[in-house]
Amino acid sequence: MPTDSYLIPALFMFTFVAAIAFAIYQYRKAKKARAEHHESAQAKALGERPGERHMGSTGSDTAMTAEQNSQRPNTLRS
């Protein structure tokens, strides 16, 4: 059967093209969301402010600490 010899390469090519097309779609979607300043569902669930994750390796920890310190009364600490 000659069609059996083409089945695996055809499935491979279809999967490869589908994966590349999906990657391009996701890249463009992310680029558009970044340009329009959309907030991700994960950021909404965690209560992060926009751009908070890009403040460095511990940016969210620093931002949270600053927010908590701003809510405390001003007292001298020794």
PDB file of N, CA, C, O and CB in Angstrom:
ATOM      1  N   MET A   1       0.831  -1.186   0.000  1.00  0.00           N
ATOM      2  CA  MET A   1       0.000   0.000   0.000  1.00  0.00           C
ATOM      3  C   MET A   1       0.874   1.247   0.000  1.00  0.00           C
ATOM      4  O   MET A   1       1.623   1.478   0.950  1.00  0.00           O
ATOM      5  CB  MET A   1      -0.945  -0.001   1.208  1.00  0.00           C
ATOM      6  N   PRO A   2       0.790   2.031  -1.026  1.00  0.00           N
ATOM      7  CA  PRO A   2       1.635   3.220  -1.119  1.00  0.00           C
ATOM      8  C   PRO A   2       1.207   4.340  -0.164  1.00  0.00           C
ATOM      9  O   PRO A   2       2.033   5.184   0.183  1.00  0.00           O
ATOM     10  CB  PRO A   2       1.625   3.738  -2.536  1.00  0.00           C
ATOM     11  N   THR A   3      -0.060   4.372   0.269  1.00  0.00           N
ATOM     12  CA  THR A   3      -0.486   5.458   1.154  1.00  0.00           C
ATOM     13  C   THR A   3       0.077   5.306   2.558  1.00  0.00           C
ATOM     14  O   THR A   3       0.232   6.301   3.265  1.00  0.00           O
ATOM     15  CB  THR A   3      -2.000   5.519   1.217  1.00  0.00           C
ATOM     16  N   ASP A   4       0.388   4.081   2.980  1.00  0.00           N
ATOM     17  CA  ASP A   4       0.956   3.868   4.311  1.00  0.00           C
ATOM     18  C   ASP A   4       2.335   4.496   4.441  1.00  0.00           C
ATOM     19  O   ASP A   4       2.694   4.966   5.521  1.00  0.00           O
ATOM     20  CB  ASP A   4       1.036   2.380   4.617  1.00  0.00           C
ATOM     21  N   SER A   5       3.098   4.515   3.387  1.00  0.00           N
ATOM     22  CA  SER A   5       4.449   5.058   3.470  1.00  0.00           C
ATOM     23  C   SER A   5       4.436   6.587   3.589  1.00  0.00           C
ATOM     24  O   SER A   5       5.425   7.171   4.033  1.00  0.00           O
ATOM     25  CB  SER A   5       5.260   4.634   2.245  1.00  0.00           C
ATOM     26  N   TYR A   6       3.335   7.247   3.202  1.00  0.00           N
ATOM     27  CA  TYR A   6       3.249   8.702   3.288  1.00  0.00           C
ATOM     28  C   TYR A   6       2.488   9.180   4.518  1.00  0.00           C
ATOM     29  O   TYR A   6       2.433  10.381   4.785  1.00  0.00           O
ATOM     30  CB  TYR A   6       2.592   9.246   2.050  1.00  0.00           C
ATOM     31  N   LEU A   7       1.908   8.262   5.258  1.00  0.00           N
ATOM     32  CA  LEU A   7       1.074   8.658   6.387  1.00  0.00           C
ATOM     33  C   LEU A   7       1.883   9.319   7.500  1.00  0.00           C
ATOM     34  O   LEU A   7       1.502  10.383   7.989  1.00  0.00           O
ATOM     35  CB  LEU A   7       0.342   7.453   6.934  1.00  0.00           C
ATOM     36  N   ILE A   8       2.974   8.713   7.898  1.00  0.00           N
ATOM     37  CA  ILE A   8       3.764   9.259   9.009  1.00  0.00           C
ATOM     38  C   ILE A   8       4.386  10.605   8.641  1.00  0.00           C
ATOM     39  O   ILE A   8       4.277  11.542   9.432  1.00  0.00           O
ATOM     40  CB  ILE A   8       4.866   8.270   9.417  1.00  0.00           C
ATOM     41  N   PRO A   9       5.027  10.751   7.488  1.00  0.00           N
ATOM     42  CA  PRO A   9       5.550  12.084   7.140  1.00  0.00           C
ATOM     43  C   PRO A   9       4.451  13.141   7.006  1.00  0.00           C
ATOM     44  O   PRO A   9       4.667  14.299   7.365  1.00  0.00           O
ATOM     45  CB  PRO A   9       6.331  12.005   5.839  1.00  0.00           C
ATOM     46  N   ALA A  10       3.287  12.763   6.499  1.00  0.00           N
ATOM     47  CA  ALA A  10       2.188  13.715   6.363  1.00  0.00           C
ATOM     48  C   ALA A  10       1.689  14.153   7.738  1.00  0.00           C
ATOM     49  O   ALA A  10       1.430  15.338   7.949  1.00  0.00           O
ATOM     50  CB  ALA A  10       1.036  13.099   5.547  1.00  0.00           C
ATOM     51  N   LEU A  11       1.552  13.230   8.658  1.00  0.00           N
ATOM     52  CA  LEU A  11       1.122  13.581  10.016  1.00  0.00           C
ATOM     53  C   LEU A  11       2.172  14.437  10.714  1.00  0.00           C
ATOM     54  O   LEU A  11       1.833  15.370  11.443  1.00  0.00           O
ATOM     55  CB  LEU A  11       0.844  12.311  10.839  1.00  0.00           C
ATOM     56  N   PHE A  12       3.441  14.124  10.494  1.00  0.00           N
ATOM     57  CA  PHE A  12       4.518  14.919  11.074  1.00  0.00           C
ATOM     58  C   PHE A  12       4.458  16.351  10.555  1.00  0.00           C
ATOM     59  O   PHE A  12       4.537  17.303  11.331  1.00  0.00           O
ATOM     60  CB  PHE A  12       5.888  14.291  10.758  1.00  0.00           C
ATOM     61  N   MET A  13       4.318  16.497   9.245  1.00  0.00           N
ATOM     62  CA  MET A  13       4.274  17.838   8.662  1.00  0.00           C
ATOM     63  C   MET A  13       3.038  18.611   9.140  1.00  0.00           C
ATOM     64  O   MET A  13       3.126  19.805   9.427  1.00  0.00           O
ATOM     65  CB  MET A  13       4.280  17.749   7.127  1.00  0.00           C
ATOM     66  N   PHE A  14       1.901  17.938   9.225  1.00  0.00           N
ATOM     67  CA  PHE A  14       0.694  18.608   9.707  1.00  0.00           C
ATOM     68  C   PHE A  14       0.884  19.083  11.142  1.00  0.00           C
ATOM     69  O   PHE A  14       0.537  20.217  11.470  1.00  0.00           O
ATOM     70  CB  PHE A  14      -0.522  17.669   9.614  1.00  0.00           C
ATOM     71  N   THR A  15       1.430  18.230  11.996  1.00  0.00           N
ATOM     72  CA  THR A  15       1.651  18.593  13.397  1.00  0.00           C
ATOM     73  C   THR A  15       2.650  19.748  13.511  1.00  0.00           C
ATOM     74  O   THR A  15       2.456  20.675  14.297  1.00  0.00           O
ATOM     75  CB  THR A  15       2.157  17.373  14.194  1.00  0.00           C
ATOM     76  N   PHE A  16       3.704  19.680  12.726  1.00  0.00           N
ATOM     77  CA  PHE A  16       4.729  20.720  12.751  1.00  0.00           C
ATOM     78  C   PHE A  16       4.150  22.064  12.304  1.00  0.00           C
ATOM     79  O   PHE A  16       4.371  23.084  12.956  1.00  0.00           O
ATOM     80  CB  PHE A  16       5.913  20.326  11.853  1.00  0.00           C
ATOM     81  N   VAL A  17       3.418  22.063  11.205  1.00  0.00           N
ATOM     82  CA  VAL A  17       2.822  23.307  10.694  1.00  0.00           C
ATOM     83  C   VAL A  17       1.787  23.847  11.677  1.00  0.00           C
ATOM     84  O   VAL A  17       1.705  25.058  11.887  1.00  0.00           O
ATOM     85  CB  VAL A  17       2.168  23.071   9.308  1.00  0.00           C
ATOM     86  N   ALA A  18       0.995  22.958  12.283  1.00  0.00           N
ATOM     87  CA  ALA A  18      -0.004  23.397  13.260  1.00  0.00           C
ATOM     88  C   ALA A  18       0.672  24.023  14.478  1.00  0.00           C
ATOM     89  O   ALA A  18       0.203  25.038  14.993  1.00  0.00           O
ATOM     90  CB  ALA A  18      -0.891  22.213  13.694  1.00  0.00           C
ATOM     91  N   ALA A  19       1.770  23.425  14.940  1.00  0.00           N
ATOM     92  CA  ALA A  19       2.485  23.964  16.102  1.00  0.00           C
ATOM     93  C   ALA A  19       3.099  25.329  15.785  1.00  0.00           C
ATOM     94  O   ALA A  19       3.048  26.233  16.620  1.00  0.00           O
ATOM     95  CB  ALA A  19       3.583  22.985  16.556  1.00  0.00           C
ATOM     96  N   ILE A  20       3.666  25.488  14.618  1.00  0.00           N
ATOM     97  CA  ILE A  20       4.255  26.769  14.222  1.00  0.00           C
ATOM     98  C   ILE A  20       3.166  27.831  14.089  1.00  0.00           C
ATOM     99  O   ILE A  20       3.352  28.968  14.521  1.00  0.00           O
ATOM    100  CB  ILE A  20       5.031  26.626  12.891  1.00  0.00           C
ATOM    101  N   ALA A  21       2.030  27.464  13.492  1.00  0.00           N
ATOM    102  CA  ALA A  21       0.923  28.414  13.341  1.00  0.00           C
ATOM    103  C   ALA A  21       0.386  28.839  14.708  1.00  0.00           C
ATOM    104  O   ALA A  21       0.088  30.015  14.917  1.00  0.00           O
ATOM    105  CB  ALA A  21      -0.210  27.795  12.492  1.00  0.00           C
ATOM    106  N   PHE A  22       0.261  27.898  15.629  1.00  0.00           N
ATOM    107  CA  PHE A  22      -0.213  28.223  16.976  1.00  0.00           C
ATOM    108  C   PHE A  22       0.780  29.127  17.700  1.00  0.00           C
ATOM    109  O   PHE A  22       0.376  30.048  18.409  1.00  0.00           O
ATOM    110  CB  PHE A  22      -0.447  26.940  17.786  1.00  0.00           C
ATOM    111  N   ALA A  23       2.062  28.873  17.529  1.00  0.00           N
ATOM    112  CA  ALA A  23       3.082  29.708  18.169  1.00  0.00           C
ATOM    113  C   ALA A  23       3.031  31.138  17.632  1.00  0.00           C
ATOM    114  O   ALA A  23       3.153  32.092  18.401  1.00  0.00           O
ATOM    115  CB  ALA A  23       4.483  29.110  17.947  1.00  0.00           C
ATOM    116  N   ILE A  24       2.852  31.293  16.330  1.00  0.00           N
ATOM    117  CA  ILE A  24       2.756  32.629  15.743  1.00  0.00           C
ATOM    118  C   ILE A  24       1.511  33.341  16.252  1.00  0.00           C
ATOM    119  O   ILE A  24       1.556  34.530  16.566  1.00  0.00           O
ATOM    120  CB  ILE A  24       2.737  32.549  14.206  1.00  0.00           C
ATOM    121  N   TYR A  25       0.398  32.615  16.334  1.00  0.00           N
ATOM    122  CA  TYR A  25      -0.849  33.187  16.854  1.00  0.00           C
ATOM    123  C   TYR A  25      -0.671  33.660  18.290  1.00  0.00           C
ATOM    124  O   TYR A  25      -1.089  34.770  18.621  1.00  0.00           O
ATOM    125  CB  TYR A  25      -1.988  32.158  16.776  1.00  0.00           C
ATOM    126  N   GLN A  26      -0.063  32.849  19.150  1.00  0.00           N
ATOM    127  CA  GLN A  26       0.144  33.225  20.546  1.00  0.00           C
ATOM    128  C   GLN A  26       1.098  34.409  20.671  1.00  0.00           C
ATOM    129  O   GLN A  26       0.895  35.283  21.514  1.00  0.00           O
ATOM    130  CB  GLN A  26       0.683  32.036  21.337  1.00  0.00           C
ATOM    131  N   TYR A  27       2.139  34.442  19.838  1.00  0.00           N
ATOM    132  CA  TYR A  27       3.093  35.547  19.868  1.00  0.00           C
ATOM    133  C   TYR A  27       2.399  36.862  19.520  1.00  0.00           C
ATOM    134  O   TYR A  27       2.584  37.872  20.199  1.00  0.00           O
ATOM    135  CB  TYR A  27       4.258  35.282  18.896  1.00  0.00           C
ATOM    136  N   ARG A  28       1.602  36.835  18.458  1.00  0.00           N
ATOM    137  CA  ARG A  28       0.895  38.053  18.056  1.00  0.00           C
ATOM    138  C   ARG A  28      -0.137  38.469  19.097  1.00  0.00           C
ATOM    139  O   ARG A  28      -0.328  39.660  19.347  1.00  0.00           O
ATOM    140  CB  ARG A  28       0.214  37.848  16.704  1.00  0.00           C
ATOM    141  N   LYS A  29      -0.791  37.502  19.695  1.00  0.00           N
ATOM    142  CA  LYS A  29      -1.781  37.796  20.737  1.00  0.00           C
ATOM    143  C   LYS A  29      -1.102  38.444  21.951  1.00  0.00           C
ATOM    144  O   LYS A  29      -1.612  39.419  22.504  1.00  0.00           O
ATOM    145  CB  LYS A  29      -2.524  36.500  21.164  1.00  0.00           C
ATOM    146  N   ALA A  30       0.034  37.906  22.356  1.00  0.00           N
ATOM    147  CA  ALA A  30       0.767  38.460  23.496  1.00  0.00           C
ATOM    148  C   ALA A  30       1.312  39.851  23.174  1.00  0.00           C
ATOM    149  O   ALA A  30       1.295  40.741  24.025  1.00  0.00           O
ATOM    150  CB  ALA A  30       1.916  37.522  23.899  1.00  0.00           C
ATOM    151  N   LYS A  31       1.791  40.034  21.958  1.00  0.00           N
ATOM    152  CA  LYS A  31       2.328  41.333  21.547  1.00  0.00           C
ATOM    153  C   LYS A  31       1.227  42.398  21.555  1.00  0.00           C
ATOM    154  O   LYS A  31       1.452  43.528  21.991  1.00  0.00           O
ATOM    155  CB  LYS A  31       2.967  41.234  20.143  1.00  0.00           C
ATOM    156  N   LYS A  32       0.037  42.031  21.071  1.00  0.00           N
ATOM    157  CA  LYS A  32      -1.094  42.961  21.061  1.00  0.00           C
ATOM    158  C   LYS A  32      -1.527  43.291  22.492  1.00  0.00           C
ATOM    159  O   LYS A  32      -1.799  44.450  22.803  1.00  0.00           O
ATOM    160  CB  LYS A  32      -2.280  42.366  20.265  1.00  0.00           C
ATOM    161  N   ALA A  33      -1.592  42.278  23.365  1.00  0.00           N
ATOM    162  CA  ALA A  33      -1.993  42.501  24.758  1.00  0.00           C
ATOM    163  C   ALA A  33      -0.984  43.390  25.472  1.00  0.00           C
ATOM    164  O   ALA A  33      -1.363  44.249  26.268  1.00  0.00           O
ATOM    165  CB  ALA A  33      -2.137  41.161  25.503  1.00  0.00           C
ATOM    166  N   ARG A  34       0.288  43.187  25.191  1.00  0.00           N
ATOM    167  CA  ARG A  34       1.322  44.018  25.800  1.00  0.00           C
ATOM    168  C   ARG A  34       1.207  45.467  25.335  1.00  0.00           C
ATOM    169  O   ARG A  34       1.372  46.396  26.126  1.00  0.00           O
ATOM    170  CB  ARG A  34       2.711  43.467  25.469  1.00  0.00           C
ATOM    171  N   ALA A  35       0.923  45.652  24.045  1.00  0.00           N
ATOM    172  CA  ALA A  35       0.803  47.001  23.503  1.00  0.00           C
ATOM    173  C   ALA A  35      -0.427  47.716  24.050  1.00  0.00           C
ATOM    174  O   ALA A  35      -0.407  48.933  24.229  1.00  0.00           O
ATOM    175  CB  ALA A  35       0.744  46.954  21.984  1.00  0.00           C
ATOM    176  N   GLU A  36      -1.497  46.968  24.317  1.00  0.00           N
ATOM    177  CA  GLU A  36      -2.727  47.560  24.825  1.00  0.00           C
ATOM    178  C   GLU A  36      -2.800  47.542  26.347  1.00  0.00           C
ATOM    179  O   GLU A  36      -3.818  47.926  26.923  1.00  0.00           O
ATOM    180  CB  GLU A  36      -3.916  46.838  24.252  1.00  0.00           C
ATOM    181  N   HIS A  37      -1.730  47.099  27.001  1.00  0.00           N
ATOM    182  CA  HIS A  37      -1.621  47.076  28.465  1.00  0.00           C
ATOM    183  C   HIS A  37      -2.717  46.242  29.125  1.00  0.00           C
ATOM    184  O   HIS A  37      -3.312  46.659  30.119  1.00  0.00           O
ATOM    185  CB  HIS A  37      -1.669  48.491  29.007  1.00  0.00           C
ATOM    186  N   HIS A  38      -2.975  45.063  28.564  1.00  0.00           N
ATOM    187  CA  HIS A  38      -3.954  44.171  29.171  1.00  0.00           C
ATOM    188  C   HIS A  38      -3.322  43.455  30.360  1.00  0.00           C
ATOM    189  O   HIS A  38      -2.116  43.207  30.375  1.00  0.00           O
ATOM    190  CB  HIS A  38      -4.487  43.149  28.137  1.00  0.00           C
ATOM    191  N   GLU A  39      -4.130  43.129  31.340  1.00  0.00           N
ATOM    192  CA  GLU A  39      -3.657  42.429  32.533  1.00  0.00           C
ATOM    193  C   GLU A  39      -4.017  40.954  32.408  1.00  0.00           C
ATOM    194  O   GLU A  39      -5.127  40.622  31.993  1.00  0.00           O
ATOM    195  CB  GLU A  39      -4.270  43.045  33.833  1.00  0.00           C
ATOM    196  N   SER A  40      -3.103  40.078  32.756  1.00  0.00           N
ATOM    197  CA  SER A  40      -3.359  38.644  32.642  1.00  0.00           C
ATOM    198  C   SER A  40      -4.310  38.172  33.736  1.00  0.00           C
ATOM    199  O   SER A  40      -4.481  38.838  34.758  1.00  0.00           O
ATOM    200  CB  SER A  40      -2.046  37.858  32.710  1.00  0.00           C
ATOM    201  N   ALA A  41      -4.923  37.021  33.509  1.00  0.00           N
ATOM    202  CA  ALA A  41      -5.831  36.441  34.498  1.00  0.00           C
ATOM    203  C   ALA A  41      -5.063  36.077  35.765  1.00  0.00           C
ATOM    204  O   ALA A  41      -5.587  36.212  36.871  1.00  0.00           O
ATOM    205  CB  ALA A  41      -6.544  35.196  33.923  1.00  0.00           C
ATOM    206  N   GLN A  42      -3.828  35.619  35.610  1.00  0.00           N
ATOM    207  CA  GLN A  42      -3.017  35.260  36.773  1.00  0.00           C
ATOM    208  C   GLN A  42      -2.718  36.505  37.607  1.00  0.00           C
ATOM    209  O   GLN A  42      -2.779  36.453  38.836  1.00  0.00           O
ATOM    210  CB  GLN A  42      -1.700  34.574  36.331  1.00  0.00           C
ATOM    211  N   ALA A  43      -2.400  37.606  36.964  1.00  0.00           N
ATOM    212  CA  ALA A  43      -2.110  38.836  37.700  1.00  0.00           C
ATOM    213  C   ALA A  43      -3.347  39.326  38.439  1.00  0.00           C
ATOM    214  O   ALA A  43      -3.244  39.810  39.566  1.00  0.00           O
ATOM    215  CB  ALA A  43      -1.596  39.925  36.749  1.00  0.00           C
ATOM    216  N   LYS A  44      -4.519  39.205  37.814  1.00  0.00           N
ATOM    217  CA  LYS A  44      -5.756  39.602  38.482  1.00  0.00           C
ATOM    218  C   LYS A  44      -6.020  38.733  39.700  1.00  0.00           C
ATOM    219  O   LYS A  44      -6.424  39.231  40.751  1.00  0.00           O
ATOM    220  CB  LYS A  44      -6.935  39.522  37.517  1.00  0.00           C
ATOM    221  N   ALA A  45      -5.789  37.411  39.554  1.00  0.00           N
ATOM    222  CA  ALA A  45      -6.042  36.488  40.659  1.00  0.00           C
ATOM    223  C   ALA A  45      -5.085  36.737  41.819  1.00  0.00           C
ATOM    224  O   ALA A  45      -5.469  36.596  42.980  1.00  0.00           O
ATOM    225  CB  ALA A  45      -5.918  35.041  40.182  1.00  0.00           C
ATOM    226  N   LEU A  46      -3.846  37.106  41.514  1.00  0.00           N
ATOM    227  CA  LEU A  46      -2.857  37.349  42.558  1.00  0.00           C
ATOM    228  C   LEU A  46      -2.904  38.775  43.092  1.00  0.00           C
ATOM    229  O   LEU A  46      -2.229  39.100  44.069  1.00  0.00           O
ATOM    230  CB  LEU A  46      -1.478  37.052  42.035  1.00  0.00           C
ATOM    231  N   GLY A  47      -3.696  39.619  42.453  1.00  0.00           N
ATOM    232  CA  GLY A  47      -3.822  41.004  42.900  1.00  0.00           C
ATOM    233  C   GLY A  47      -2.605  41.848  42.589  1.00  0.00           C
ATOM    234  O   GLY A  47      -2.315  42.808  43.303  1.00  0.00           O
ATOM    235  N   GLU A  48      -1.896  41.506  41.540  1.00  0.00           N
ATOM    236  CA  GLU A  48      -0.707  42.272  41.172  1.00  0.00           C
ATOM    237  C   GLU A  48      -1.095  43.529  40.412  1.00  0.00           C
ATOM    238  O   GLU A  48      -2.114  43.577  39.724  1.00  0.00           O
ATOM    239  CB  GLU A  48       0.249  41.418  40.329  1.00  0.00           C
ATOM    240  N   ARG A  49      -0.271  44.523  40.553  1.00  0.00           N
ATOM    241  CA  ARG A  49      -0.459  45.741  39.771  1.00  0.00           C
ATOM    242  C   ARG A  49       0.224  45.544  38.423  1.00  0.00           C
ATOM    243  O   ARG A  49       1.159  44.749  38.325  1.00  0.00           O
ATOM    244  CB  ARG A  49       0.111  46.998  40.518  1.00  0.00           C
ATOM    245  N   PRO A  50      -0.217  46.247  37.383  1.00  0.00           N
ATOM    246  CA  PRO A  50       0.414  46.094  36.068  1.00  0.00           C
ATOM    247  C   PRO A  50       1.899  46.425  36.110  1.00  0.00           C
ATOM    248  O   PRO A  50       2.299  47.425  36.705  1.00  0.00           O
ATOM    249  CB  PRO A  50      -0.279  46.981  35.045  1.00  0.00           C
ATOM    250  N   GLY A  51       2.711  45.591  35.483  1.00  0.00           N
ATOM    251  CA  GLY A  51       4.152  45.794  35.417  1.00  0.00           C
ATOM    252  C   GLY A  51       4.897  45.351  36.650  1.00  0.00           C
ATOM    253  O   GLY A  51       6.115  45.517  36.718  1.00  0.00           O
ATOM    254  N   GLU A  52       4.221  44.800  37.612  1.00  0.00           N
ATOM    255  CA  GLU A  52       4.855  44.446  38.876  1.00  0.00           C
ATOM    256  C   GLU A  52       5.858  43.309  38.726  1.00  0.00           C
ATOM    257  O   GLU A  52       6.868  43.289  39.429  1.00  0.00           O
ATOM    258  CB  GLU A  52       3.803  44.067  39.889  1.00  0.00           C
ATOM    259  N   ARG A  53       5.602  42.366  37.831  1.00  0.00           N
ATOM    260  CA  ARG A  53       6.498  41.218  37.659  1.00  0.00           C
ATOM    261  C   ARG A  53       7.803  41.600  36.996  1.00  0.00           C
ATOM    262  O   ARG A  53       8.770  40.843  37.074  1.00  0.00           O
ATOM    263  CB  ARG A  53       5.819  40.145  36.848  1.00  0.00           C
ATOM    264  N   HIS A  54       7.861  42.742  36.349  1.00  0.00           N
ATOM    265  CA  HIS A  54       9.048  43.122  35.594  1.00  0.00           C
ATOM    266  C   HIS A  54       9.976  44.033  36.378  1.00  0.00           C
ATOM    267  O   HIS A  54      10.828  44.704  35.795  1.00  0.00           O
ATOM    268  CB  HIS A  54       8.645  43.798  34.316  1.00  0.00           C
ATOM    269  N   MET A  55       9.822  44.062  37.681  1.00  0.00           N
ATOM    270  CA  MET A  55      10.622  44.958  38.505  1.00  0.00           C
ATOM    271  C   MET A  55      11.924  44.301  38.968  1.00  0.00           C
ATOM    272  O   MET A  55      12.667  44.904  39.742  1.00  0.00           O
ATOM    273  CB  MET A  55       9.817  45.411  39.709  1.00  0.00           C
ATOM    274  N   GLY A  56      12.208  43.115  38.525  1.00  0.00           N
ATOM    275  CA  GLY A  56      13.400  42.405  38.945  1.00  0.00           C
ATOM    276  C   GLY A  56      13.020  41.048  39.484  1.00  0.00           C
ATOM    277  O   GLY A  56      11.852  40.660  39.442  1.00  0.00           O
ATOM    278  N   SER A  57      14.003  40.323  39.992  1.00  0.00           N
ATOM    279  CA  SER A  57      13.719  38.964  40.444  1.00  0.00           C
ATOM    280  C   SER A  57      12.818  38.937  41.663  1.00  0.00           C
ATOM    281  O   SER A  57      12.043  37.998  41.840  1.00  0.00           O
ATOM    282  CB  SER A  57      15.004  38.242  40.751  1.00  0.00           C
ATOM    283  N   THR A  58      12.911  39.966  42.514  1.00  0.00           N
ATOM    284  CA  THR A  58      12.048  40.015  43.697  1.00  0.00           C
ATOM    285  C   THR A  58      11.179  41.262  43.663  1.00  0.00           C
ATOM    286  O   THR A  58      10.863  41.838  44.704  1.00  0.00           O
ATOM    287  CB  THR A  58      12.888  39.985  44.990  1.00  0.00           C
ATOM    288  N   GLY A  59      10.797  41.674  42.466  1.00  0.00           N
ATOM    289  CA  GLY A  59      10.024  42.906  42.311  1.00  0.00           C
ATOM    290  C   GLY A  59       8.694  42.863  43.021  1.00  0.00           C
ATOM    291  O   GLY A  59       8.300  43.839  43.660  1.00  0.00           O
ATOM    292  N   SER A  60       7.988  41.741  42.922  1.00  0.00           N
ATOM    293  CA  SER A  60       6.677  41.672  43.565  1.00  0.00           C
ATOM    294  C   SER A  60       6.826  41.668  45.080  1.00  0.00           C
ATOM    295  O   SER A  60       5.990  42.231  45.787  1.00  0.00           O
ATOM    296  CB  SER A  60       5.911  40.422  43.102  1.00  0.00           C
ATOM    297  N   ASP A  61       7.895  41.030  45.588  1.00  0.00           N
ATOM    298  CA  ASP A  61       8.136  41.056  47.031  1.00  0.00           C
ATOM    299  C   ASP A  61       8.443  42.471  47.503  1.00  0.00           C
ATOM    300  O   ASP A  61       7.955  42.899  48.549  1.00  0.00           O
ATOM    301  CB  ASP A  61       9.288  40.115  47.401  1.00  0.00           C
ATOM    302  N   THR A  62       9.249  43.194  46.737  1.00  0.00           N
ATOM    303  CA  THR A  62       9.595  44.566  47.090  1.00  0.00           C
ATOM    304  C   THR A  62       8.368  45.457  47.026  1.00  0.00           C
ATOM    305  O   THR A  62       8.163  46.297  47.903  1.00  0.00           O
ATOM    306  CB  THR A  62      10.690  45.102  46.165  1.00  0.00           C
ATOM    307  N   ALA A  63       7.549  45.282  45.995  1.00  0.00           N
ATOM    308  CA  ALA A  63       6.340  46.098  45.866  1.00  0.00           C
ATOM    309  C   ALA A  63       5.369  45.808  47.003  1.00  0.00           C
ATOM    310  O   ALA A  63       4.735  46.721  47.532  1.00  0.00           O
ATOM    311  CB  ALA A  63       5.659  45.843  44.512  1.00  0.00           C
ATOM    312  N   MET A  64       5.253  44.537  47.378  1.00  0.00           N
ATOM    313  CA  MET A  64       4.343  44.187  48.463  1.00  0.00           C
ATOM    314  C   MET A  64       4.858  44.748  49.785  1.00  0.00           C
ATOM    315  O   MET A  64       4.073  45.246  50.592  1.00  0.00           O
ATOM    316  CB  MET A  64       4.171  42.657  48.558  1.00  0.00           C
ATOM    317  N   THR A  65       6.161  44.675  50.013  1.00  0.00           N
ATOM    318  CA  THR A  65       6.743  45.215  51.232  1.00  0.00           C
ATOM    319  C   THR A  65       6.536  46.730  51.297  1.00  0.00           C
ATOM    320  O   THR A  65       6.212  47.266  52.357  1.00  0.00           O
ATOM    321  CB  THR A  65       8.242  44.871  51.311  1.00  0.00           C
ATOM    322  N   ALA A  66       6.720  47.418  50.174  1.00  0.00           N
ATOM    323  CA  ALA A  66       6.520  48.868  50.144  1.00  0.00           C
ATOM    324  C   ALA A  66       5.061  49.208  50.425  1.00  0.00           C
ATOM    325  O   ALA A  66       4.764  50.175  51.127  1.00  0.00           O
ATOM    326  CB  ALA A  66       6.953  49.450  48.781  1.00  0.00           C
ATOM    327  N   GLU A  67       4.153  48.406  49.871  1.00  0.00           N
ATOM    328  CA  GLU A  67       2.729  48.654  50.106  1.00  0.00           C
ATOM    329  C   GLU A  67       2.374  48.415  51.570  1.00  0.00           C
ATOM    330  O   GLU A  67       1.614  49.187  52.155  1.00  0.00           O
ATOM    331  CB  GLU A  67       1.867  47.757  49.197  1.00  0.00           C
ATOM    332  N   GLN A  68       2.913  47.359  52.166  1.00  0.00           N
ATOM    333  CA  GLN A  68       2.641  47.072  53.566  1.00  0.00           C
ATOM    334  C   GLN A  68       3.244  48.144  54.461  1.00  0.00           C
ATOM    335  O   GLN A  68       2.632  48.532  55.456  1.00  0.00           O
ATOM    336  CB  GLN A  68       3.186  45.696  53.946  1.00  0.00           C
ATOM    337  N   ASN A  69       4.432  48.628  54.124  1.00  0.00           N
ATOM    338  CA  ASN A  69       5.058  49.685  54.919  1.00  0.00           C
ATOM    339  C   ASN A  69       4.283  50.988  54.829  1.00  0.00           C
ATOM    340  O   ASN A  69       4.221  51.744  55.798  1.00  0.00           O
ATOM    341  CB  ASN A  69       6.491  49.908  54.466  1.00  0.00           C
ATOM    342  N   SER A  70       3.696  51.250  53.684  1.00  0.00           N
ATOM    343  CA  SER A  70       2.929  52.491  53.552  1.00  0.00           C
ATOM    344  C   SER A  70       1.644  52.442  54.365  1.00  0.00           C
ATOM    345  O   SER A  70       1.097  53.491  54.708  1.00  0.00           O
ATOM    346  CB  SER A  70       2.604  52.759  52.087  1.00  0.00           C
ATOM    347  N   GLN A  71       1.150  51.252  54.681  1.00  0.00           N
ATOM    348  CA  GLN A  71      -0.070  51.115  55.469  1.00  0.00           C
ATOM    349  C   GLN A  71       0.197  51.156  56.966  1.00  0.00           C
ATOM    350  O   GLN A  71      -0.732  51.338  57.753  1.00  0.00           O
ATOM    351  CB  GLN A  71      -0.768  49.828  55.114  1.00  0.00           C
ATOM    352  N   ARG A  72       1.442  50.990  57.368  1.00  0.00           N
ATOM    353  CA  ARG A  72       1.795  51.018  58.803  1.00  0.00           C
ATOM    354  C   ARG A  72       1.897  52.458  59.271  1.00  0.00           C
ATOM    355  O   ARG A  72       2.215  53.351  58.486  1.00  0.00           O
ATOM    356  CB  ARG A  72       3.136  50.267  59.070  1.00  0.00           C
ATOM    357  N   PRO A  73       1.629  52.681  60.540  1.00  0.00           N
ATOM    358  CA  PRO A  73       1.815  54.037  61.069  1.00  0.00           C
ATOM    359  C   PRO A  73       3.300  54.383  61.126  1.00  0.00           C
ATOM    360  O   PRO A  73       4.148  53.516  61.334  1.00  0.00           O
ATOM    361  CB  PRO A  73       1.179  54.170  62.474  1.00  0.00           C
ATOM    362  N   ASN A  74       3.591  55.653  60.940  1.00  0.00           N
ATOM    363  CA  ASN A  74       4.986  56.096  60.948  1.00  0.00           C
ATOM    364  C   ASN A  74       5.513  56.117  62.395  1.00  0.00           C
ATOM    365  O   ASN A  74       5.135  56.977  63.191  1.00  0.00           O
ATOM    366  CB  ASN A  74       5.120  57.510  60.290  1.00  0.00           C
ATOM    367  N   THR A  75       6.365  55.187  62.706  1.00  0.00           N
ATOM    368  CA  THR A  75       6.999  55.147  64.020  1.00  0.00           C
ATOM    369  C   THR A  75       8.490  54.974  63.818  1.00  0.00           C
ATOM    370  O   THR A  75       8.938  54.433  62.807  1.00  0.00           O
ATOM    371  CB  THR A  75       6.415  54.001  64.905  1.00  0.00           C
ATOM    372  N   LEU A  76       9.242  55.436  64.783  1.00  0.00           N
ATOM    373  CA  LEU A  76      10.695  55.233  64.722  1.00  0.00           C
ATOM    374  C   LEU A  76      11.024  53.815  65.126  1.00  0.00           C
ATOM    375  O   LEU A  76      10.557  53.310  66.147  1.00  0.00           O
ATOM    376  CB  LEU A  76      11.442  56.237  65.632  1.00  0.00           C
ATOM    377  N   ARG A  77      11.818  53.200  64.321  1.00  0.00           N
ATOM    378  CA  ARG A  77      12.235  51.830  64.637  1.00  0.00           C
ATOM    379  C   ARG A  77      13.708  51.861  65.020  1.00  0.00           C
ATOM    380  O   ARG A  77      14.524  52.472  64.329  1.00  0.00           O
ATOM    381  CB  ARG A  77      11.987  50.857  63.427  1.00  0.00           C
ATOM    382  N   SER A  78      14.046  51.195  66.129  1.00  0.00           N
ATOM    383  CA  SER A  78      15.438  51.189  66.522  1.00  0.00           C
ATOM    384  C   SER A  78      16.064  49.858  66.310  1.00  0.00           C
ATOM    385  O   SER A  78      17.248  49.680  66.594  1.00  0.00           O
ATOM    386  CB  SER A  78      15.585  51.589  67.938  1.00  0.00           C
TER     387      SER A  78
END
